Amino acid sequence: MRAHPDDTLQNGTVHLAVYDTMADWETGHATATLAGHGYRVLSVGPGPEPVTTLGGLRVLPDLPLERLDPADSALLILPGAETWTAGETLAPFAEAAREFVAAGVPVAAICGATLGLARAGLLDDRAHTSGAAGMLAASGYGGAAHYREADAVTDRDVITAGPTDPEPFAREILARLDVLEPEVLDAWFRLYAHSDASAYPVLAAAEAAR
């Protein structure tokens, strides 16, 4: 029987930002696969109080944002949320992303969180994507020429994706952290993104070999 991930922790800690109205469906593939491959996934909230997701789930953060340190992390994941477009409520998370990138620790943002990165200047000179180019353009950022019509994009430790692309988002995260061999990652994506049954034996063989 495989040990619980906490008992076999070998790859460090990934931090998942949690805040009111966060989109439940956007990060599950990434966090579940990371947790199953030796990472500890810790949630980071605006403060110590519980937050409520868009699906109505109450989440008690493992730590408040003020205690988040890039030196303690392998990756920061920023999910989308309605609050990204509601003023500057989540600006501190965008500032944390700036600190991570400056420290050489990757950041992955999906959906509305890409707007936060745009406002923070992190997309001004990087290839990136989002839900729509117009949404980012409305921020007044300087990176419109680097926008890509793609499901997910990685450029120099910054991963971006649109709201309907949780599998490509996870694929980029898993690739950046070198979690799966390329052929296994390809099979993972074919199975979860396209329900390709022929990919399952590849994943099963990789799991048996662990």
MARPA-305113 format. One line per 3 residues: their letters; for each residue x, y, z of C-alpha. Coordinates in Angstrom, 3 decimals. Layout:
! residues N
A) X Y Z; ...
This chain:
! residues 210
MRA) 0.000 0.000 0.000; 1.392 3.405 -0.934; 2.224 5.630 1.999
HPD) 0.381 8.857 2.627; 2.131 11.752 0.828; 2.942 13.389 4.177
DTL) 4.969 10.292 5.083; 6.974 10.310 1.861; 7.493 14.027 1.413
QNG) 10.481 14.442 -0.875; 9.853 17.340 -3.206; 9.060 20.179 -0.829
TVH) 5.975 22.313 -0.477; 3.606 23.868 -2.985; 1.417 26.746 -1.801
LAV) -2.150 27.164 -3.031; -3.729 30.578 -2.514; -7.293 30.418 -1.190
YDT) -9.717 33.313 -0.943; -13.421 34.033 -1.103; -15.058 33.079 -4.446
MAD) -12.045 31.074 -5.636; -12.974 28.785 -8.526; -13.015 25.248 -7.136
WET) -12.460 23.426 -10.445; -9.313 25.168 -11.630; -6.555 23.685 -9.478
GHA) -7.678 20.194 -8.449; -5.801 18.266 -11.139; -2.567 20.039 -10.275
TAT) -2.759 19.805 -6.504; -3.968 16.181 -6.420; -1.195 15.016 -8.726
LAG) 1.459 16.996 -6.851; 0.297 15.592 -3.529; 0.446 12.095 -4.966
HGY) 4.046 12.607 -6.077; 5.746 13.713 -2.904; 4.720 17.337 -2.486
RVL) 2.998 18.855 0.515; 0.244 21.227 -0.611; -0.504 24.018 1.859
SVG) -3.279 26.586 1.511; -2.555 30.262 2.025; -5.359 32.666 2.908
PGP) -5.561 36.446 3.291; -5.595 35.782 7.024; -6.224 32.872 9.382
EPV) -10.009 32.972 8.929; -11.892 30.464 6.740; -12.689 31.444 3.155
TTL) -15.624 30.338 1.015; -15.093 29.069 -2.509; -17.368 29.757 -5.459
GGL) -18.844 26.305 -4.879; -19.702 27.147 -1.281; -16.940 25.118 0.382
RVL) -15.382 26.596 3.505; -11.594 26.294 3.597; -9.450 26.959 6.653
PDL) -6.052 28.200 5.420; -2.938 26.426 6.634; -1.203 29.771 6.973
PLE) -1.916 33.472 6.391; -0.325 35.322 3.502; 1.906 37.342 5.823
RLD) 3.757 34.138 6.721; 4.347 33.023 3.138; 8.036 32.959 2.165
PAD) 9.313 31.969 -1.305; 12.259 30.261 0.371; 9.837 27.706 1.813
SAL) 8.084 26.931 -1.459; 8.533 25.151 -4.773; 5.576 26.914 -6.415
LIL) 2.740 29.368 -5.732; -0.615 28.583 -7.372; -3.154 31.397 -7.774
PGA) -6.666 30.250 -8.751; -9.263 32.478 -10.314; -11.919 34.197 -8.221
ETW) -14.579 36.842 -8.667; -12.618 38.967 -6.204; -9.765 39.428 -8.712
TAG) -12.004 41.830 -10.633; -13.441 43.506 -7.527; -10.941 46.216 -6.700
ETL) -7.625 45.581 -4.986; -8.783 42.951 -2.495; -6.323 40.359 -3.775
APF) -3.491 42.738 -4.639; -1.370 41.327 -1.786; -1.387 37.942 -3.529
AEA) -0.175 39.553 -6.753; 2.604 41.223 -4.766; 3.503 37.833 -3.302
ARE) 3.744 36.529 -6.867; 6.226 39.303 -7.660; 8.326 38.264 -4.670
FVA) 8.258 34.619 -5.772; 9.365 35.409 -9.309; 12.105 37.719 -8.029
AGV) 13.333 34.851 -5.854; 13.332 32.428 -8.789; 10.345 30.429 -7.534
PVA) 7.641 29.763 -10.154; 4.100 31.116 -10.011; 1.073 29.593 -11.740
AIC) -2.035 31.724 -12.290; -5.299 30.754 -13.928; -8.407 32.692 -14.939
GAT) -8.832 35.968 -13.044; -5.517 35.525 -11.251; -3.801 36.345 -14.543
LGL) -5.332 39.805 -14.190; -3.519 40.146 -10.887; -0.232 39.235 -12.549
ARA) -0.892 41.760 -15.312; -1.520 44.516 -12.784; 1.693 43.548 -11.000
GLL) 3.716 43.932 -14.205; 4.647 40.260 -14.401; 3.186 39.817 -17.904
DDR) 4.655 42.929 -19.509; 7.542 41.027 -21.086; 6.431 37.397 -20.914
AHT) 4.370 35.231 -23.231; 1.071 34.541 -21.481; -2.598 33.759 -21.847
SGA) -5.845 34.236 -19.937; -9.575 33.919 -20.435; -9.566 36.719 -23.010
AGM) -7.062 39.261 -24.247; -9.519 42.088 -23.633; -9.758 41.352 -19.938
LAA) -6.043 41.845 -19.475; -5.952 44.838 -21.814; -8.457 46.582 -19.560
SGY) -5.843 46.554 -16.798; -3.677 48.920 -18.804; -0.725 46.542 -18.626
GGA) 2.150 46.680 -21.091; 2.196 43.094 -22.279; -0.613 42.919 -24.839
AHY) 1.855 42.072 -27.613; 2.893 38.962 -25.699; -0.632 37.555 -25.335
REA) -1.067 34.082 -26.834; -4.307 32.390 -27.874; -3.386 29.158 -26.110
DAV) -4.813 26.968 -23.380; -1.785 27.479 -21.110; 1.606 29.168 -21.439
TDR) 4.860 28.993 -19.478; 7.482 31.714 -19.757; 10.341 32.168 -17.282
DVI) 8.732 30.799 -14.154; 5.299 32.281 -14.865; 2.502 29.906 -15.893
TAG) -0.845 31.253 -17.103; -4.064 29.618 -18.264; -7.699 30.389 -18.981
PTD) -10.680 29.396 -16.797; -11.735 26.443 -18.969; -8.300 24.840 -19.047
PEP) -7.544 23.153 -15.698; -5.871 20.173 -17.400; -3.467 22.260 -19.529
FAR) -2.795 24.371 -16.434; -1.870 21.255 -14.471; 0.206 19.961 -17.392
EIL) 2.341 23.106 -17.369; 2.787 22.917 -13.590; 3.760 19.248 -13.684
ARL) 6.199 19.932 -16.522; 7.775 22.922 -14.769; 8.360 20.909 -11.584
DVL) 9.457 17.846 -13.578; 6.944 15.663 -11.764; 6.348 13.172 -14.590
EPE) 8.508 11.863 -17.404; 7.515 13.486 -20.725; 5.785 10.385 -22.105
VLD) 3.933 9.871 -18.819; 2.883 13.508 -18.722; 1.625 13.192 -22.288
AWF) -0.410 10.140 -21.270; -1.723 11.958 -18.192; -2.931 14.821 -20.341
RLY) -4.500 12.562 -22.955; -6.395 10.672 -20.283; -7.702 13.598 -18.259
AHS) -8.161 16.173 -21.010; -9.403 13.879 -23.780; -10.585 10.684 -22.033
DAS) -8.123 8.731 -24.166; -8.299 5.214 -22.706; -5.108 4.184 -24.502
AYP) -3.187 6.466 -22.127; -4.202 4.531 -19.025; -1.721 1.628 -19.403
VLA) 1.144 4.133 -19.631; 0.076 5.748 -16.363; -0.500 2.395 -14.689
AAE) 2.960 1.185 -15.673; 4.548 4.389 -14.385; 2.689 4.058 -11.086
AAR) 3.727 0.433 -10.679; 7.357 1.386 -11.258; 7.398 4.019 -8.486
